[in-house]
């Protein structure tokens, strides 16, 4: 099993999980070095190197997590977003197709415009920003490359991982723990996803060789404001520190879909490892913090 983005928030969890499950793992990273067996550095812009690594890895499956996920950066530099998220994915998917390797591409809820939410796998994508567009182009490249593929969409991933890059969950916890107020939008909805839950589901999808598109996200539709309140309640923090604001008052550069929540019924039916609701996920988040 070859895993790109193996030093990231989900990739590190998935690499450890797959290794513990006795898979022979080749973890790939870019800037953040990995102290792991078989780890290799790769630049997604280097087409020849990517193709060579995929073909020479001897892998039965490739799980492609690596991407530019900073939404505002993608809006400011759409060429970079396209180069990494679209062209890089196209290169890997074609290499997998030629070597007859199963390819699992991790995409995003931001391929949708957010006009109604609770999106199902067959709903029509319509991204409103450069990040969503580049990830949709990655999906299209995956679908066009081979029949042995799966596109797994997720939403607002949070959890414990690389300290140099806080996420919405760890930032919210740290601020509330320190007694500081947090201002979070109450009019943007998503399906917050715990990184360890996502890693377990991704591994099962790869092991089952599921094909097509599947939504792997948290089972609860929440605004970021509601998420922060749930965290305060579950982790016994002061919910009065959570202050509502709205999208219009934010300093975001890129437009965000207002409701990109994902329907996860397909994952519930097909997987033994189910999408977690917010209370279950936050309990695990708290336990992982202690560990």
Backbone bond lengths (Angstrom), bond angles and torsions (degrees), N, CA, C in turn:
res aa  C-N    CA-C-N  psi(-1)  N-CA   C-N-CA  omega(-1)  CA-C   N-CA-C  phi
1 X - - - 1.453 - - 1.520 109.17 -
2 X 1.334 116.39 125.55 1.449 121.54 177.53 1.530 107.86 -106.21
3 X 1.346 116.65 131.65 1.461 121.86 -176.79 1.514 109.03 -123.49
4 X 1.331 117.72 118.08 1.460 120.76 174.19 1.531 109.06 -87.39
5 X 1.325 116.15 156.62 1.461 119.33 -177.42 1.515 112.09 64.30
6 X 1.324 116.40 34.19 1.468 121.29 -171.58 1.520 113.49 -72.59
7 X 1.323 118.22 -10.68 1.467 119.79 177.10 1.526 111.83 -97.08
8 X 1.331 117.17 1.58 1.450 121.58 -176.14 1.519 113.71 -83.25
9 X 1.316 115.38 -174.91 1.457 122.55 -174.43 1.526 111.69 -61.31
10 X 1.310 117.29 -41.03 1.464 121.65 178.30 1.521 110.80 -93.34
11 X 1.332 116.49 -38.66 1.458 120.75 -175.84 1.508 113.95 -59.29
12 X 1.333 117.37 -40.32 1.466 120.60 179.82 1.525 110.69 -65.00
13 X 1.333 116.41 -41.95 1.463 120.69 177.64 1.526 110.64 -63.79
14 X 1.325 115.39 -44.88 1.461 120.31 -177.76 1.520 111.76 -65.87
15 X 1.336 116.95 -39.98 1.464 120.80 178.97 1.528 111.01 -61.13
16 X 1.332 116.11 -46.24 1.469 120.36 178.74 1.526 110.82 -64.64
17 X 1.307 116.92 -41.90 1.458 122.28 -178.75 1.529 111.12 -63.56
18 X 1.321 116.20 -47.26 1.468 120.79 -178.70 1.525 111.14 -66.74
19 X 1.324 116.53 -38.63 1.465 120.78 177.92 1.524 110.88 -63.80
20 X 1.333 116.15 -44.08 1.466 120.78 178.78 1.518 112.46 -66.00
21 X 1.344 116.22 -22.69 1.469 121.03 177.59 1.527 111.31 -88.89
22 X 1.334 116.24 12.06 1.465 123.33 175.93 1.524 114.22 70.56
23 X 1.324 117.12 22.65 1.462 119.72 170.11 1.516 108.39 -81.66
24 X 1.309 116.29 145.94 1.466 120.72 173.50 1.523 107.09 -85.00
25 X 1.325 116.87 110.01 1.458 122.08 -169.91 1.524 111.37 -107.13
26 X 1.337 115.06 134.59 1.459 121.62 169.76 1.526 107.11 -112.07
27 X 1.341 117.57 101.33 1.470 120.05 -179.20 1.533 110.75 -87.80
28 X 1.322 115.98 133.29 1.453 121.50 177.90 1.521 110.18 -109.83
29 X 1.307 117.20 141.52 1.461 122.30 178.46 1.518 108.75 -139.47
30 X 1.344 115.84 168.10 1.452 120.23 177.29 1.528 110.60 -115.11
31 X 1.350 117.97 -77.82 1.463 120.98 -174.92 1.520 113.85 -92.41
32 X 1.323 117.56 -31.17 1.463 120.55 -174.14 1.531 109.46 -100.64
33 X 1.319 115.64 105.05 1.461 121.43 -174.11 1.523 111.75 -62.11
34 X 1.325 114.93 147.27 1.459 122.22 -179.59 1.517 110.30 -112.25
35 X 1.305 115.72 134.21 1.458 120.60 172.80 1.526 107.51 -96.57
36 X 1.330 114.69 75.06 1.461 120.63 -175.71 1.519 109.30 -143.70
37 X 1.331 117.76 147.66 1.463 120.80 178.02 1.524 110.87 -57.96
38 X 1.306 117.31 140.38 1.465 124.37 175.78 1.526 113.82 68.79
39 X 1.324 119.25 5.39 1.460 121.25 -178.05 1.533 110.57 -64.59
40 X 1.346 114.72 138.53 1.455 119.99 -179.68 1.513 110.09 -136.73
41 X 1.327 115.28 143.84 1.455 120.43 177.38 1.521 109.11 -89.14
42 X 1.330 116.43 139.83 1.459 120.28 179.50 1.520 108.96 -149.48
43 X 1.318 116.02 147.41 1.459 122.93 175.00 1.519 107.32 -108.53
44 X 1.322 117.03 121.69 1.465 120.38 -177.17 1.526 112.83 -64.02
45 X 1.323 116.42 -14.82 1.468 119.61 177.24 1.530 111.41 -81.57
46 X 1.322 117.32 -12.89 1.467 122.00 -178.15 1.526 109.25 -92.78
47 X 1.318 115.92 91.19 1.465 122.08 -173.83 1.525 112.44 -58.84
48 X 1.328 117.15 -45.09 1.465 120.55 -176.37 1.524 111.28 -65.06
49 X 1.330 116.72 -42.93 1.465 120.03 -179.06 1.523 111.43 -64.96
50 X 1.338 116.72 -42.61 1.465 120.39 179.39 1.516 110.48 -60.80
51 X 1.326 115.55 -48.02 1.468 120.42 -178.61 1.520 111.25 -60.54
52 X 1.326 116.10 -43.06 1.472 120.33 -179.24 1.526 111.19 -65.13
53 X 1.342 117.01 -43.72 1.461 120.60 -178.63 1.530 110.83 -63.41
54 X 1.327 116.38 -44.59 1.479 119.86 -179.67 1.522 110.30 -61.51
55 X 1.316 116.68 -47.40 1.467 120.21 -175.59 1.521 112.66 -70.29
56 X 1.339 116.85 -32.49 1.463 120.52 -177.44 1.521 113.30 -89.65
57 X 1.328 117.57 -5.86 1.463 120.31 -174.36 1.525 113.17 -73.54
58 X 1.333 116.60 -21.39 1.455 119.58 -176.56 1.517 113.11 68.55
59 X 1.320 116.50 20.19 1.464 120.72 -175.67 1.516 111.84 -77.84
60 X 1.325 114.76 152.13 1.465 121.58 171.89 1.524 110.52 -92.42
61 X 1.342 116.02 -21.83 1.456 121.06 -177.54 1.520 110.11 -148.59
62 X 1.333 115.53 145.83 1.462 122.64 173.83 1.523 107.82 -120.97
63 X 1.327 116.64 127.81 1.462 121.52 174.57 1.525 106.91 -110.64
64 X 1.317 115.41 115.57 1.470 121.19 -171.02 1.527 110.50 -102.90
65 X 1.340 114.80 100.89 1.459 122.71 -179.87 1.527 112.72 -103.42
66 X 1.300 117.65 -25.32 1.463 121.48 -172.84 1.525 111.49 -63.14
67 X 1.328 116.19 131.07 1.461 121.03 176.70 1.519 109.76 -170.10
68 X 1.322 115.69 168.39 1.460 121.39 170.21 1.518 106.34 -88.19
69 X 1.336 117.15 113.33 1.462 120.80 -174.21 1.533 113.18 -107.80
70 X 1.329 117.54 -3.32 1.461 120.85 177.78 1.533 108.10 -73.80
71 X 1.324 116.15 106.49 1.460 121.37 -171.89 1.524 111.74 -62.45
72 X 1.321 116.93 -42.81 1.461 119.65 -178.88 1.528 111.99 -70.75
73 X 1.332 116.79 -36.21 1.462 119.98 176.10 1.525 110.55 -62.02
74 X 1.322 116.30 -42.35 1.470 120.37 178.28 1.530 111.00 -60.95
75 X 1.332 116.78 -37.57 1.470 120.69 179.38 1.520 110.95 -67.91
76 X 1.326 116.36 -36.13 1.457 121.10 179.72 1.522 112.55 -78.74
77 X 1.334 116.32 -26.54 1.465 121.21 -178.97 1.533 109.15 -135.31
78 X 1.331 117.03 71.22 1.467 120.32 -177.38 1.531 113.45 -62.28
79 X 1.331 116.16 -26.53 1.470 119.09 177.82 1.520 110.83 -64.74
80 X 1.333 116.55 -42.34 1.470 120.35 177.29 1.525 110.23 -62.68
81 X 1.332 116.42 -43.44 1.471 120.44 179.20 1.521 110.87 -58.97
82 X 1.319 115.96 -45.18 1.465 119.69 -179.88 1.528 111.29 -67.13
83 X 1.322 116.05 -39.95 1.462 120.95 -177.41 1.534 111.51 -62.73
84 X 1.343 116.61 -43.16 1.464 120.66 -177.28 1.524 111.60 -86.04
85 X 1.326 116.31 -53.44 1.464 120.46 -171.00 1.521 113.60 -77.15
86 X 1.312 117.38 -29.99 1.464 120.44 -178.23 1.529 111.73 -102.27
87 X 1.353 116.05 -61.59 1.466 119.44 -176.58 1.529 111.74 -64.86
88 X 1.328 117.16 -42.39 1.464 120.26 178.24 1.517 112.03 -60.74
89 X 1.327 116.14 -41.29 1.472 120.58 177.88 1.520 110.98 -66.11
90 X 1.330 115.88 -39.22 1.464 119.76 178.51 1.524 110.65 -61.43
91 X 1.316 116.76 -41.83 1.472 121.44 179.87 1.529 110.53 -62.21
92 X 1.320 117.28 -47.96 1.470 120.86 -178.52 1.519 111.52 -66.56
93 X 1.333 117.12 -42.55 1.467 119.94 -178.31 1.520 111.43 -64.39
94 X 1.335 117.00 -38.60 1.466 120.10 177.54 1.525 111.03 -68.07
95 X 1.318 117.15 -39.96 1.470 120.44 178.00 1.522 110.16 -62.35
96 X 1.327 116.56 -40.12 1.470 120.52 177.97 1.521 110.61 -65.44
97 X 1.325 116.23 -41.68 1.466 120.30 -179.75 1.526 111.29 -61.68
98 X 1.314 115.99 -44.45 1.466 120.24 -178.47 1.525 111.55 -66.92
99 X 1.338 116.67 -33.73 1.469 120.69 -179.58 1.534 111.99 -92.91
100 X 1.329 116.44 2.74 1.469 122.49 -179.54 1.535 111.73 57.09
101 X 1.319 114.51 48.70 1.459 122.34 178.50 1.530 108.94 -107.89
102 X 1.302 117.13 136.58 1.468 121.93 176.95 1.527 109.23 -65.22
103 X 1.339 116.28 134.80 1.465 121.25 -174.59 1.525 110.74 -122.89
104 X 1.328 116.05 122.29 1.462 122.80 178.82 1.531 108.40 -115.55
105 X 1.321 116.11 113.41 1.462 122.49 -176.67 1.524 109.62 -105.51
106 X 1.320 116.72 127.39 1.461 121.67 -179.00 1.526 109.14 -95.35
107 X 1.330 115.52 116.31 1.458 122.13 -177.40 1.530 109.91 -112.69
108 X 1.320 117.34 -157.87 1.455 121.61 -167.45 1.523 112.69 -142.53
109 X 1.328 115.30 157.00 1.467 121.27 173.15 1.522 111.41 -68.40
110 X 1.327 117.15 -15.92 1.469 120.26 -177.77 1.532 113.00 -74.83
111 X 1.322 118.18 3.51 1.469 119.04 170.30 1.524 110.34 -74.33
112 X 1.339 117.76 -10.89 1.467 122.15 179.28 1.523 110.74 -100.69
113 X 1.349 115.85 157.26 1.466 119.85 -177.07 1.522 113.66 -84.41
114 X 1.340 118.11 -10.70 1.447 120.81 174.79 1.509 115.90 77.93
115 X 1.326 116.98 20.13 1.465 119.44 -177.74 1.519 113.36 -80.44
116 X 1.351 117.32 -17.83 1.468 117.28 -179.44 1.528 114.14 -140.38
117 X 1.323 121.01 -25.88 1.453 122.79 178.51 1.514 113.41 76.37
118 X 1.343 115.06 -179.04 1.463 123.25 -178.00 1.529 110.76 52.70
119 X 1.320 116.08 44.84 1.461 121.30 -174.41 1.521 111.42 -71.43
120 X 1.329 114.61 137.02 1.456 121.52 174.84 1.527 109.35 -97.31
121 X 1.329 114.85 166.94 1.465 120.50 -174.75 1.531 112.52 -59.07
122 X 1.321 117.62 -33.95 1.458 121.14 -175.19 1.526 113.32 -88.06
123 X 1.323 118.66 -2.58 1.462 120.92 179.28 1.524 111.16 -67.67
124 X 1.329 114.78 151.04 1.463 120.65 -174.52 1.524 111.91 -77.99
125 X 1.327 118.60 120.74 1.475 120.75 176.52 1.533 111.06 -67.16
126 X 1.319 115.24 151.77 1.462 121.10 176.98 1.530 107.95 -162.08
127 X 1.323 117.60 75.89 1.474 120.99 -173.23 1.519 113.03 -64.77
128 X 1.350 115.57 149.45 1.466 120.75 -178.98 1.521 111.94 -109.97
129 X 1.333 117.65 1.60 1.464 119.83 178.11 1.523 110.58 -143.88
130 X 1.325 116.08 170.04 1.463 121.76 -175.04 1.522 111.96 -65.43
131 X 1.327 116.84 -35.66 1.464 119.73 177.83 1.527 110.75 -61.31
132 X 1.327 116.69 -51.76 1.458 120.38 179.66 1.517 112.24 -59.75
133 X 1.337 116.53 -39.41 1.464 120.29 178.85 1.515 111.44 -63.93
134 X 1.333 117.02 -43.69 1.467 120.07 -178.80 1.527 111.20 -65.87
135 X 1.334 117.38 -36.71 1.462 120.04 178.03 1.531 110.60 -71.19
136 X 1.324 117.81 -35.23 1.462 120.72 175.66 1.528 110.12 -64.76
137 X 1.314 116.73 -40.15 1.465 119.78 176.49 1.530 110.70 -62.26
138 X 1.338 116.16 -35.25 1.463 120.24 174.15 1.513 111.32 -64.40
139 X 1.330 117.14 -40.31 1.469 121.13 175.78 1.525 110.94 -60.33
140 X 1.318 115.63 -46.71 1.463 120.20 -178.18 1.517 111.37 -63.59
141 X 1.329 116.55 -38.47 1.465 120.54 177.13 1.518 110.56 -63.88
142 X 1.323 116.26 -38.56 1.467 121.44 179.09 1.513 111.00 -66.17
143 X 1.323 116.46 -46.49 1.467 121.24 -178.92 1.528 111.70 -64.14
144 X 1.325 116.71 -32.61 1.463 120.74 -177.51 1.522 113.63 -82.83
145 X 1.328 117.05 -16.54 1.463 120.34 -172.38 1.521 112.78 -81.03
146 X 1.326 117.29 -42.26 1.459 119.13 -169.76 1.516 111.07 -162.36
147 X 1.335 115.92 159.83 1.466 120.60 174.65 1.520 110.73 -82.62
148 X 1.336 116.72 -19.10 1.474 120.73 -177.36 1.524 110.12 -91.51
149 X 1.330 116.04 69.73 1.461 120.25 -175.71 1.521 109.97 -144.21
150 X 1.333 114.17 164.98 1.459 121.10 168.06 1.519 108.12 -146.60
151 X 1.324 116.50 136.92 1.458 123.00 172.45 1.519 107.60 -105.35
152 X 1.324 116.48 119.95 1.460 121.36 -179.60 1.525 109.07 -112.76
153 X 1.328 116.11 112.81 1.467 120.01 179.18 1.522 110.02 -92.57
154 X 1.320 115.31 139.10 1.458 120.31 177.87 1.522 109.64 -131.24
155 X 1.347 117.16 -177.08 1.465 120.68 -171.61 1.526 111.34 -150.56
156 X 1.321 117.00 127.87 1.471 125.14 174.04 1.535 111.45 37.12
157 X 1.311 115.61 73.51 1.464 121.14 -177.96 1.528 109.76 -77.32
158 X 1.320 115.52 135.28 1.464 121.36 178.66 1.523 109.00 -138.46
159 X 1.326 115.87 166.49 1.458 119.75 177.75 1.512 110.99 143.29
160 X 1.316 115.01 177.48 1.462 121.25 -178.37 1.518 109.80 -82.45
161 X 1.327 115.54 138.99 1.459 119.98 -178.85 1.507 110.08 -174.79
162 X 1.319 117.12 -128.40 1.451 122.11 -175.71 1.530 110.63 -67.59
163 X 1.324 116.91 119.94 1.462 121.09 -175.31 1.520 112.77 -67.25
164 X 1.321 116.78 -24.72 1.460 119.77 -176.72 1.523 112.25 -73.02
165 X 1.331 116.29 -9.94 1.462 118.87 -177.33 1.522 110.17 -137.59
166 X 1.349 117.43 87.12 1.466 119.67 178.13 1.527 111.13 -63.27
167 X 1.321 116.68 154.50 1.455 122.00 175.59 1.521 108.30 -119.25
168 X 1.320 117.10 178.92 1.455 119.84 -173.34 1.532 111.79 -59.29
169 X 1.324 116.93 -37.94 1.461 120.34 -179.89 1.515 112.85 -67.80
170 X 1.319 117.17 -49.15 1.470 120.09 -177.54 1.523 111.13 -70.75
171 X 1.343 117.10 -34.10 1.465 120.32 176.97 1.529 110.50 -64.71
172 X 1.331 116.06 -46.08 1.467 120.49 -179.90 1.526 110.58 -60.49
173 X 1.323 116.02 -45.59 1.460 119.95 179.85 1.534 110.87 -61.40
174 X 1.324 116.90 -47.96 1.465 121.11 -176.50 1.523 111.51 -61.71
175 X 1.323 116.98 -41.44 1.461 120.64 -179.60 1.525 111.10 -66.68
176 X 1.330 116.72 -46.46 1.465 119.89 -179.17 1.522 110.99 -66.89
177 X 1.327 116.98 -38.77 1.459 121.22 179.21 1.525 110.90 -62.08
178 X 1.337 116.15 -34.34 1.465 121.14 -179.43 1.522 112.41 -83.96
179 X 1.343 116.10 -0.05 1.454 120.07 178.32 1.512 114.53 79.40
180 X 1.345 115.95 20.11 1.456 119.96 -179.78 1.525 111.20 -99.19
181 X 1.312 116.55 147.56 1.460 121.34 178.03 1.524 110.61 -71.69
182 X 1.319 115.70 146.76 1.468 121.02 173.92 1.523 108.25 -123.96
183 X 1.300 115.79 132.57 1.465 121.39 176.26 1.527 108.24 -105.42
184 X 1.313 116.10 118.39 1.467 120.26 -176.25 1.526 109.99 -132.70
185 X 1.323 115.10 148.40 1.469 120.04 -174.79 1.523 111.12 -71.28
186 X 1.317 115.28 140.02 1.461 121.02 179.66 1.529 112.36 -106.47
187 X 1.340 116.87 0.66 1.463 119.66 -176.86 1.528 112.83 -119.43
188 X 1.344 116.83 21.59 1.462 120.90 172.67 1.521 108.32 -127.33
189 X 1.333 115.91 123.92 1.461 121.56 -173.40 1.521 111.24 -112.29
190 X 1.331 115.00 148.70 1.461 121.57 -178.99 1.525 108.88 -154.21
191 X 1.320 116.24 -170.45 1.472 122.55 177.30 1.526 108.18 -124.28
192 X 1.329 118.36 78.16 1.472 120.96 -174.81 1.528 111.97 -51.46
193 X 1.337 115.47 134.27 1.467 121.15 -171.09 1.522 110.65 -125.47
194 X 1.328 116.53 121.58 1.461 121.26 177.08 1.523 109.70 -72.15
195 X 1.327 116.93 131.16 1.468 120.45 -174.17 1.526 113.26 -58.92
196 X 1.327 118.09 -38.18 1.460 119.58 -179.17 1.526 111.68 -69.66
197 X 1.330 117.79 -34.42 1.464 121.46 175.67 1.523 110.51 -66.29
198 X 1.337 116.04 -41.85 1.460 120.16 178.05 1.522 111.27 -63.77
199 X 1.320 117.42 -41.52 1.468 121.04 -179.37 1.524 111.22 -61.09
200 X 1.321 116.92 -43.09 1.471 121.05 179.20 1.530 110.33 -62.50
201 X 1.328 116.10 -43.28 1.463 119.39 -179.19 1.523 111.39 -67.59
202 X 1.324 117.80 -40.02 1.460 120.93 178.87 1.524 111.34 -62.10
203 X 1.324 116.36 -42.40 1.459 119.75 179.55 1.521 110.47 -62.46
204 X 1.326 116.67 -41.79 1.467 119.62 179.84 1.527 111.33 -65.82
205 X 1.328 117.50 -40.04 1.467 120.68 176.98 1.520 110.56 -59.60
206 X 1.337 116.38 -44.62 1.465 120.53 179.96 1.519 111.34 -65.79
207 X 1.327 116.88 -40.98 1.469 120.28 -179.89 1.526 111.42 -66.58
208 X 1.331 116.55 -35.43 1.467 120.49 179.34 1.525 112.74 -82.19
209 X 1.348 116.28 -13.19 1.469 121.37 -175.34 1.530 111.16 57.67
210 X 1.315 116.90 45.47 1.460 119.78 177.86 1.527 109.52 -67.35
211 X 1.333 115.58 144.99 1.462 120.97 -178.47 1.522 110.59 -115.26
212 X 1.330 115.93 161.18 1.451 120.70 176.46 1.520 111.48 93.60
213 X 1.326 115.65 -146.93 1.459 122.29 -179.16 1.521 109.01 -117.32
214 X 1.329 116.84 138.79 1.462 121.41 177.93 1.531 108.75 -143.06
215 X 1.330 115.65 140.60 1.463 120.43 177.20 1.521 110.05 -94.26
216 X 1.330 115.21 118.19 1.467 122.56 178.90 1.522 107.67 -116.23
217 X 1.314 115.31 95.69 1.461 120.59 -176.28 1.514 109.02 -148.98
218 X 1.327 115.89 176.65 1.449 119.56 174.39 1.515 111.11 -63.19
219 X 1.322 116.29 153.87 1.463 120.83 -174.89 1.522 113.17 -87.14
220 X 1.337 117.93 -0.83 1.464 121.17 -177.18 1.523 110.92 -112.04
221 X 1.340 116.03 131.47 1.471 121.74 173.66 1.523 107.52 -88.57
222 X 1.330 115.72 120.91 1.461 120.87 -175.85 1.521 110.88 -142.16
223 X 1.333 116.07 150.84 1.455 118.82 164.78 1.531 107.49 -80.14
224 X 1.302 117.07 163.54 1.462 119.54 177.44 1.535 110.63 -62.75
225 X 1.315 115.85 -32.98 1.472 120.85 176.75 1.527 110.09 -63.53
226 X 1.331 116.58 -46.41 1.468 120.63 178.32 1.526 110.87 -62.97
227 X 1.321 116.57 -38.82 1.459 120.86 178.19 1.535 110.48 -59.43
228 X 1.328 116.03 -46.09 1.463 120.20 -179.44 1.525 111.16 -63.55
229 X 1.327 117.56 -38.72 1.463 120.91 177.05 1.526 111.24 -65.51
230 X 1.327 116.80 -42.44 1.464 120.96 177.74 1.528 110.55 -60.98
231 X 1.323 115.96 -41.56 1.465 119.47 178.94 1.524 110.33 -63.63
232 X 1.325 116.77 -44.94 1.461 120.08 179.57 1.524 110.93 -58.69
233 X 1.321 117.01 -43.15 1.468 120.70 -178.26 1.523 111.74 -69.22
234 X 1.330 116.92 -46.04 1.463 121.00 -176.23 1.527 112.31 -69.08
235 X 1.330 117.21 -32.45 1.460 121.04 -176.34 1.534 112.25 -104.01
236 X 1.338 115.24 12.25 1.469 121.89 174.07 1.526 111.86 58.09
237 X 1.327 114.76 48.31 1.451 122.09 176.04 1.533 108.75 -110.23
238 X 1.312 117.10 170.81 1.463 121.75 -175.15 1.526 111.13 -80.51
239 X 1.333 116.69 106.31 1.463 120.66 -178.44 1.526 111.99 -68.89
240 X 1.334 117.92 -16.90 1.461 120.62 178.47 1.525 112.40 -70.57
241 X 1.327 115.37 -12.81 1.463 119.64 176.51 1.531 112.08 -80.09
242 X 1.333 116.59 -11.83 1.464 121.48 -178.67 1.527 108.77 -89.21
243 X 1.323 116.44 115.28 1.457 121.75 -177.01 1.523 110.59 -113.48
244 X 1.329 117.53 132.71 1.464 120.09 -178.77 1.530 112.24 -78.66
245 X 1.294 116.29 144.14 1.454 122.83 169.90 1.523 107.03 -139.16
246 X 1.316 118.25 -172.90 1.462 119.63 -178.91 1.523 110.62 -132.76
247 X 1.311 114.70 168.41 1.461 120.48 -175.77 1.519 111.70 -59.98
248 X 1.319 117.35 -39.24 1.465 120.62 -178.15 1.526 112.03 -62.78
249 X 1.318 116.71 -26.25 1.464 120.68 -179.00 1.523 112.80 -89.06
250 X 1.331 117.33 -4.31 1.463 120.66 -176.49 1.518 110.78 -77.25
251 X 1.312 115.62 164.61 1.470 121.27 179.01 1.522 111.64 -101.05
252 X 1.323 116.96 16.45 1.460 120.61 -179.96 1.518 111.48 -61.48
253 X 1.321 115.59 142.26 1.459 121.47 175.95 1.524 110.06 -81.71
254 X 1.331 115.71 -47.40 1.460 121.39 -176.40 1.526 111.53 -90.26
255 X 1.309 115.58 146.59 1.458 120.30 172.28 1.528 109.16 -66.00
256 X 1.334 116.26 142.22 1.461 121.38 176.04 1.526 109.85 -113.83
257 X 1.338 118.22 145.48 1.462 119.42 172.19 1.522 109.90 -64.89
258 X 1.315 117.68 136.64 1.465 120.78 -174.75 1.521 112.98 -75.23
259 X 1.330 117.48 -27.98 1.472 120.21 176.34 1.519 108.78 -146.09
260 X 1.328 115.34 93.00 1.472 120.90 -179.49 1.522 111.43 -105.87
261 X 1.337 116.77 22.28 1.467 120.53 -179.58 1.527 110.43 -58.42
262 X 1.326 115.69 148.29 1.461 122.03 -174.13 1.527 111.71 -113.30
263 X 1.309 115.34 139.13 1.462 121.63 172.80 1.536 108.00 -80.24
264 X 1.332 117.40 124.46 1.471 121.13 -174.82 1.535 112.00 -113.02
265 X 1.321 117.21 22.32 1.467 120.25 -178.84 1.528 112.42 -61.91
266 X 1.331 117.10 -35.48 1.465 120.20 179.24 1.525 110.47 -63.05
267 X 1.317 117.31 -44.04 1.467 121.37 178.35 1.520 110.49 -64.18
268 X 1.329 116.74 -38.74 1.466 120.44 178.31 1.524 111.09 -59.83
269 X 1.323 116.47 -39.18 1.466 121.08 -176.91 1.521 112.57 -75.44
270 X 1.346 116.38 -38.15 1.463 119.98 -169.41 1.523 114.48 -93.69
271 X 1.331 117.61 -23.42 1.454 120.04 -171.56 1.520 112.48 -107.79
272 X 1.318 115.71 144.41 1.462 120.59 172.08 1.522 109.94 -74.80
273 X 1.335 116.41 -33.72 1.463 122.12 175.68 1.518 108.26 -88.92
274 X 1.323 117.23 106.75 1.454 121.71 -170.80 1.539 111.87 -87.32
275 X 1.332 117.26 154.22 1.468 120.36 169.60 1.527 110.07 -60.16
276 X 1.312 117.49 133.70 1.464 121.83 -177.33 1.520 111.56 -85.70
277 X 1.349 116.15 142.14 1.458 118.38 169.35 1.528 107.82 -75.94
278 X 1.326 116.41 170.20 1.462 120.04 -169.79 1.526 112.82 -64.55
279 X 1.317 117.73 -37.99 1.464 119.89 -178.00 1.532 110.85 -67.03
280 X 1.323 116.69 -44.64 1.462 120.78 177.81 1.527 110.48 -63.18
281 X 1.326 116.87 -42.29 1.461 120.78 -178.53 1.534 111.15 -65.65
282 X 1.321 117.01 -40.85 1.463 119.21 -179.44 1.522 112.17 -70.38
283 X 1.334 117.07 -30.15 1.467 119.38 173.84 1.518 110.09 -64.70
284 X 1.332 116.72 -40.69 1.466 119.74 177.93 1.530 110.54 -70.03
285 X 1.322 116.83 -37.21 1.451 121.75 175.90 1.521 110.83 -57.67
286 X 1.337 116.06 -43.66 1.468 120.88 179.10 1.519 111.55 -66.65
287 X 1.327 116.94 -38.81 1.464 120.69 179.34 1.522 110.95 -66.98
288 X 1.320 116.33 -41.66 1.464 120.38 178.96 1.528 110.81 -65.44
289 X 1.325 116.69 -33.17 1.455 120.29 176.37 1.523 110.51 -61.86
290 X 1.322 117.07 -42.83 1.453 121.18 179.41 1.525 111.79 -66.18
291 X 1.313 115.35 -33.79 1.469 120.12 -179.48 1.519 113.41 -74.68
